[in-house]
Amino acid sequence: MEKIVMLLIPVLLLFVLMRVIMLPIRVIWKLFVNSACGFVCLWLLNWISGFTGILFPVNTVTTLIAGFLGLPGIGLLALVQMLL
């Protein structure tokens, strides 16, 4: 029984350690995917800007806003673009 417990403790510690390490990786991956989607949306909107007349600058801040907030974020960017 002692041998089983001696093997079980390091396995459980390794499991807990892997869970702690994987959490920030998931957050970083989600940030990357959302930013990529925001970049694609801004690129498509700039591609059709001849019809709409609104040109969005594609940089880190606008990409993150479009990625995090989605369609409301793009609307917010359009509102800021019109006010400035």
Legacy VTK file of the C-alpha trace (Angstrom):
# vtk DataFile Version 3.0
C-alpha trace
ASCII
DATASET POLYDATA
POINTS 84 float
0.000 0.000 0.000
2.876 2.367 0.776
4.334 1.832 -2.686
1.055 2.790 -4.318
0.828 5.975 -2.236
4.485 6.773 -2.990
3.732 6.523 -6.721
0.380 8.265 -6.525
1.638 11.469 -4.869
4.139 12.442 -7.621
1.579 11.592 -10.301
-1.006 13.841 -8.649
1.549 16.631 -8.214
2.489 16.340 -11.887
-1.182 16.499 -12.847
-1.748 19.639 -10.761
1.407 21.235 -12.185
0.288 20.539 -15.752
-3.126 22.078 -15.056
-1.482 25.224 -13.670
0.838 25.500 -16.679
-1.893 24.868 -19.274
-4.177 27.665 -18.048
-1.968 30.566 -19.227
-1.307 28.747 -22.511
-5.059 28.560 -23.143
-5.435 32.273 -22.426
-2.560 33.149 -24.769
-3.968 30.864 -27.480
-7.426 32.447 -27.162
-5.860 35.911 -27.371
-4.002 34.864 -30.519
-7.084 33.381 -32.205
-9.281 36.383 -31.338
-6.615 38.786 -32.586
-6.317 36.854 -35.851
-10.088 37.012 -36.325
-10.060 40.744 -35.567
-7.262 41.268 -38.084
-9.176 39.405 -40.787
-12.335 41.413 -40.081
-10.470 44.715 -40.254
-8.685 43.652 -43.437
-12.000 42.722 -45.074
-13.581 46.019 -44.012
-10.614 47.936 -45.406
-10.882 45.932 -48.616
-14.469 47.132 -49.120
-13.730 50.660 -47.871
-14.294 52.014 -51.371
-17.991 51.329 -50.878
-18.248 52.342 -47.221
-15.785 55.231 -47.080
-14.472 54.157 -43.679
-10.857 53.078 -43.480
-9.658 51.428 -40.273
-5.978 51.508 -39.332
-4.777 47.951 -38.824
-2.484 47.970 -35.806
-2.178 46.092 -32.543
-4.753 48.154 -30.641
-7.473 48.060 -33.292
-6.864 44.366 -33.924
-7.198 43.548 -30.211
-10.346 45.685 -29.899
-11.941 43.965 -32.889
-10.807 40.567 -31.624
-12.006 40.966 -28.028
-15.238 42.830 -28.606
-16.191 41.398 -32.004
-18.840 43.265 -33.977
-19.534 45.809 -31.197
-15.797 46.544 -31.147
-15.789 47.239 -34.868
-18.818 49.493 -34.372
-16.919 51.293 -31.610
-13.944 51.751 -33.929
-16.259 53.135 -36.616
-17.805 55.550 -34.106
-14.391 56.767 -32.982
-13.318 57.099 -36.633
-16.388 59.266 -37.391
-15.922 61.453 -34.307
-12.249 62.131 -34.979
LINES 1 85
84 0 1 2 3 4 5 6 7 8 9 10 11 12 13 14 15 16 17 18 19 20 21 22 23 24 25 26 27 28 29 30 31 32 33 34 35 36 37 38 39 40 41 42 43 44 45 46 47 48 49 50 51 52 53 54 55 56 57 58 59 60 61 62 63 64 65 66 67 68 69 70 71 72 73 74 75 76 77 78 79 80 81 82 83
